[in-house]
Amino acid sequence: MMPDLGKYADAVLGAYAASIVLLIGIVVLSVWQSRRAKAALEEMEKRRNG
Amino acid sequence: MSLWEYANPVKFMALSGRILPWTAWLSGISLVIGLVWGFFYTPDDFRQGSTVKIIYLHVPSALMAINVWMMMLVTSLVWIIRRHHVSALAAKAAAPIGVAMTLIALVTGAIWGQPMWGTWWAWDPRLTSFLILFLFYLGYIALWAAIEDNDTAADLTSILCLVGSVFAILSRYAVNFWNQGLHQGASLSLDTEKNVADVFYQPLLFCIAGFVLLFVALVLLRTRTEIRARRTSALFARERMG
């Protein structure tokens, strides 16, 4: 159940939304870069061995 | 067994591969518990009203913004003194996480400051040193990107990291150095005085643990990415020469 945030609802919800977007952003970016680097290395090693 | 063994990329990859899932899961669990507890099940503060709930994001992110730079300082010193590549890559990997943490601290601070102080921003010692720390993070990332030779980039960014440490320390102690400005003293300190009531303090501890574990998980993941990218570049260079 949503708590009553009173007259500061916009400020509190805005702070949570901005923070969650930034946290998810850095996690998604890190995972995407990790997958890309892993795929690139695997491709290079396959080419080298094959 | 020595700590320096993990400067070997193969050993680092093996150990970090085992630790990473645990830290990621523990971080998620701690963050969910802390944020749900803090947002839904804590009362309003008698003075700040519901804006007190911003503490669960602002304090852990500000704490991490400073400590990520301190971690980068230690790993940069290890690079300068012992020339271990993994430590230089760990510093490089940590910088974008520091940017995100600093930005969260600045944004949540501004959002909280508007209703409480009547302004989004003030050129207060702590706020200003935090903004400079944010610019140092951006400069550090830009310097890594601007230099092609990895060892030269690691050398120069390590020096930049040493210089930026002044602002990381200032961000933490600015309130004590200059007894002026809008920002209050530290919410958490090792002295005996308690600045945060128990009802807010307990979920805050979960949030701090969540942010610390999230940083550990991300820095391990990003360092692994950097090691793989370095290996790919080395193989590519060898292929071109052969």
Interface residues (C-beta under 8 A of the other chain):
Chain A: M1 P3 D4 L5 G6 K7 Y8 A9 A11 V12 G14 A15 Y16 A18 S19 L22 L23 G25 I26 V27 L29 S30 V31 Q33 S34 A37 K38 A40 L41 M44 E45 R47 R48
Chain B: L35 F39 F40 D44 G49 S50 T51 K53 I54 L57 H58 S61 P96 I97 A100 L103 I104 V107 T108 I111 W112 Q114 P115 L214 L218 L221 R222 R224 T225 E226 R228 A229 R231 T232 L235 F236 E239
